[in-house]
Amino acid sequence: MSFTAGVRVLVSVGFLLLESIDRLHAAMERLRVRCVSGIVLNEDVCRKYAAARIPQIVAYKETYGYAYLSKRIKTEGLEAVTEDLQRNPLPHGGR
């Protein structure tokens, strides 16, 4: 390959790269305008998610095991089990 042919290839690649970046920018702008702008935060829902017991249940699952935890939740209910485990953690993980 000659020097000029190599330069032409690099120029073509550079042009295609800049064109792809331009298209990506245009697509991101359309996404922002058509989909993202206008979305408002629902503070009540965010507070509810922040106070959710999911992270706590995952931690309990790691400590007590899935079978133990799911059996207790089925029989006693989620709130009762999480409150009990907060007040009275089992010393050896309940297994």
N, C-alpha and C positions, 0 to 999 in steps of 0.2 A: 504494500500500500504506500502510495506516495505521500509526501508531506501535505500537499493540498487536499488530497482525498481524506486524510485524517482530520484535517481542520474542518472540512465540510461535515464530517460525521459528528464532530464535537459541537459544531454550530447547530446542526439538526437536533441533536440530543438536548442542547441547551434551550432551543426554541420550544421543543416539545415539553420540556420540564416547566418552562415559564407558562406555557399554554395550560398545562395541567393545574398549576398553582392558581392561575386565573379562574379556571372552571371551578376549582374547589372553593375559592373565595366567593364566587357567585352563588354556589350551592349553599354555602353556610349563611350567606346573607338572606337567601330565600327562606331557609329554615328559620332564621331568627324572625323575619317579618311575618311569615305565615303560621308559624307554630309556637314560637317561644314568647314573643312580645304579647303582652296582655295577660299573661299568667300571673295570678296574685296568690300570695301566701295565705293559707287558711290556718291562722294561729291555733285555733282549737284542735284541729286535726294534728298539727305538729306537736302540740303539747301531749295529746293522747298517745302518739307514737313514741314520744320521748319517755313517757311514763309506762310504756308497755312492759310486760313481763317476759317478753321473748328472750332478751339477753340473759336475764336471770334464770329462766328455764334451761337455756343451753348450758349455763354454768352448772346448774344442778344435775343435768344429764351427765356431764363429764364426771361429776363427783359421785353421784348415786347410781348411775346406770339407767339406760332407757327403760328397761322392763320394769324396774322398781318404780320409777317416776310415773310412767304412763299408767300403771295399775292404780297408783294412789290418786292420780288426777281423774281417772275414770270413776272411781268410787267416791272420792271426797270433793272433787271439784278443784279447779285451778287456783282460785283465790285461797281456799282453805289450806291447800298443800303449800303454796308459796309462803303464806303467813306463818304456818307451823314450822317450816324449814328455816325461816328467818329467826324465829324465836328459839327453836330447839334443834340446832343442826345435829345430825347423827355423827357420833365420833369416828366411825370407821366407814363412812360413806354409804351405809345402809345396805351393803351387798352381803 
